[in-house]
Amino acid sequence: MRSGLLLVVVALFLPASASGLSSAGVAALQVGLRAHGLYKGAIDGIRGPLTTTAVKTLQRRAQIAVDGLPGPETRHALGRFGRHPFGSRPLRRGTQGWDVAALQFKLAWHGFPSGVFDGDFGPRTKRALRRFQVWAGLHADGIAGPATLDALAAQPAAPTLPLSWPVQIPTLGNRFGPRGDKFHSGVDFIAPSATPVYAARAGKVVFAGWADGGYGFLVVVSHGRGERTWYAHLSRIDVRRGVLVDKGVRIGLVGATGDATGPHLHFEVRIRGAVIDPLRALPAVGA
């Protein structure tokens, strides 16, 4: 990144909630509570005041002890969303329940979001699961059996290459992680339209154009070792596919193309196809 980038406060860019600070079990509980219309917060796996209040409301309705804890009676009151602890059965398309919601949450934190956290093993969950299985070197049968569950117990992918800030004076918007009942696969840097966007590391442009999935105008740069950076919602693209770029080369301009409500850069980091938190690869302060 160019010199002159103002220092940013380190705490502002610390990851909000790493997967180790959240629980797939709590996320499954939140999915069940949301399905009963009792929980309006994010499916983030953190048992905060909103989750505890929703549990107590469910307990009152079910006329059981009101302690805010998801014990056996509380899970029974959730119906199908409270059944099947994670790891109690193989998971495949058509299954529903607590364990499916936990699977969806674990897949997302391992870099393979499957859309809405809903506890329903549908086609999107199967596609995400198969992608994870390929990534983990497993038989990609789309069934979450013991080997897949063991792989999900391992640490998610970690960045292998240091990156620099893709915009100057970055202002952080939406972070990587749960957002509502879905998972945000990158970080958003808020900036005015036409703000220059720079390559975060030297590499080869492997995509430059309009992309489906809400990305709008998108540039993807491959940096080797299976690591790629994605730059989305651009208003203009200044590179073409196949060219080599150095770190700090302008690749486009900030915009609001695709599924964007305002101008910002949606920035992703992927390792062999698994999305990771870009803030783990960026320096603590601009330099």
N, C-alpha and C positions, 0 to 999 in steps of 0.2 A: 504494500500500500504506500502511496506517496507520503513523503515527509510533510509535516505540517498538520497531520491529523491530530485534532485536539484529544487530550487524554480524557477518558471516560471513567466514571466512578466504577471501581471493580465490582462492588456489590450489585450494581445495576444489572450486570451481565452474568451473575452467577446463576446456574440452572435452578429453576423454581422448584422442581420436584423430580429428582432422579428416581428411576424405577425402584431403587433400594429403599426409598422413603415412603413408598406407597405399597398397598397390598392388593393382590388380585382378588383375595377373598372379600375385602371391603368393596372393591369395584363391583363384584358380583352382587353383593348386598345392595349397593346403590342401584344397579340395574333392576333388581327385583322391586325395590321401593319405587323407582320411577315408573315401572310398569303398573303399579297400583295407584299411581297419581299422587304419591306422597313425597317425592323428592324431586326438586327442580334444579339442583346444583349440577356441577360437572361430575362425570364419572371419572374421578381422579384417584380412587383407591385410598383416600385419606379420610379417616373417620373424624370429621369435624362436627361443629354444632348442627349444621343442616342435616347431616346423616343421623346423628343421635336423636334429634327432634322427630325425624321421620320414623325412626324405629319405635319411639315411644308412642307416636300416634297409631302406628300399626298395632302395637301391643294393647292399647286401649280399645281399639276396635275389636280385637280378638278376645278381649276380656282375659288377658293373661297378665303376669307380673310385669309392671312397668318399670324397667331398669335401664332401658336404652341399650341393652346388650343383645346381640343376635344369637341367642341360645337355641336349643332344639325346638322349643315351642314357637319361637319367633320365626324360625325358618319354615316350620310347618305352616304357619299363617301366610307365608309368601306363596304357597301352592307350588306349582311347577318350577318357579324361580328359586325356591329354597331347597330343592331336591338335588341329590347327586353331588357330594363333595368332590372337589377337584382330584383327579387321579383314581376315582372309584370305578371307572369304566372307560373303554375306548370311545373316543368321540369321532363321529362321522356325520356326513350330511343328513339332516333330518332330526338330529338330536337337539334337545332344548334343555335349559336349566342353568343352575348355579355354575356348574363346571364349564359349560360352554361360554358363559360370560367371562369367567376367569381365563379361559383359553384365549378369547379375543383380546383381553387386556394384556396378557403375557406376549402374544404375538405382536401387538402394537409396540410395546416397549423393546422388543427384539428387532424392531425395524420393519415390521410387515403389518401395518394397519389393515383392517378388513371392513372399514366403513363404520356403521353405527354399532355401538356396544348394546346388544339387545338380547343376548343369551340364546340366539337362534342360529344354529349351524346351517347357513345357507350357502349359495354358490360363492359369494365374496369371501366368506370365511374359509371355504375349501381352497380357493385360489391362493389366499394369503398363507394358509398352512402348507400347501405344496411348495410355494416359493421358499418358505422357511426351511422345509425339509431338504430341498435342493441346496440351499445355502449351508445347512448343517451337515451335508454329506450323507443324508439318510435316504431311504427308499421313499420316493415322493408319491405315496398312495393316497394322500388326502385324508388319512385316518390318524388321529392323535392317540397312539398307543404308548406303551412304556418307554420306548426309545425316544420318541418325540418329546414326551413329558420330561424325561431326563435332560434332553438338550435345552428345553425351555428353562430348566433350573440353573443353567450356566449363565455367566455374565453376558450381556448383550455385546454387540460389536463395539470396538473402541477405535477412535481415530488413530491413524498411523502416520499422517503427514501434517505438519503445522501449516496453518492457513493465515492469511492476512484479511483485514476487513474489506468487504466488497464495496462499501460506500464510505465516504468521509463523514466524520462527525455522526456516527450511527445513533439513531434513537430507536430503542427496542419497542416493538409492538407485541403481537402474539408470539408466545414462546413455543418451543417444541414440547409436545406432550398433550394430555387430555384437554379438550376444549368442547364443552357441552357434552353431548353423548358420542362424540367422535374423537379422533386423534389428529393433532396438527403435526405434519411431518417435517416441518422446518421452523425457521424463525422469520419474523417479519421485521424489516427495518423501515421505519416511516421516514419518508423524504419527499420533497416537492417533485412534481413531474419534471422530467428532463434532467434530474440529478444524474451525474455520471455513475455508471456501475463498472467496477473493475474486476478482473480475474483475481481470485483469491490465491492462486498459485499457478505456476507455469504448467502448461499442458496442451492438449489437442482438443479443439472444438469438435465434438461428435454429434451435436444437434444444434441447429439454429433456425428457428422458424416458429410457426403457430403450432401449439400443442393442445390436444384435448385434455379433458380432466380438470378444466378450470385454470390451467396455467397461463393461458394467453400466449404472448410472444415469449419464447423460452430459449435460453442458451444453456447447453450442458458441456462442461469441460472435463475431460478425462486426465487424471494426474498420475496414472500408473498405480500399481499395487491394488488395483480394483477400486480405487477411490475416485469419485466424481463429485463435482459441485454443480448445482442447478440454480439458475437465476431466472425468476419467473415474473410475469405481469409487466414486462418491459414495454415501453412506448416505442422504442426503436432498437434494432439490432445492428451492431457495427462490425460484426465478424461473420464469416461464413463457415460452413461445415468443412472440416479437413485442415484448417489453418492451425499453426502452432502459435500460442500466445505466451508471453512472459507474465509473471506476476505484476499486477498493477496496470496492465494494458486495459484500456477502456473497451468493453465488449457491448455496451448498450446504454440505454437511458431508462431511469425509473419511470414507470407508468402505472396504469390501472386496467390493463387488458385482461381478458378472461374473467374469472370469478373473483373480482376485487371490488370493494366498496369505496376505495380511495387509493391514491398513489402510494405505493410502497414496493419494496423489493422482498419477494418471498425467496428465501435462500435455503437450499437443502444441501446436505452432505450425505452421500451414499457410499457404502463399502460393500462391494460385490452385490449391490442391489438392496441392501438393508439400510434404511434411513437411520441416522444417528443425530444426536443433538449437536448442531453446528457450533454452539458455544463451547463445547468440549475441545474443539479443534482450533478455535480462535484465541488470540492472546488475551490475557486478562485486561490489558490496557492497549489502546491504539499506539502504534509506533511507526 
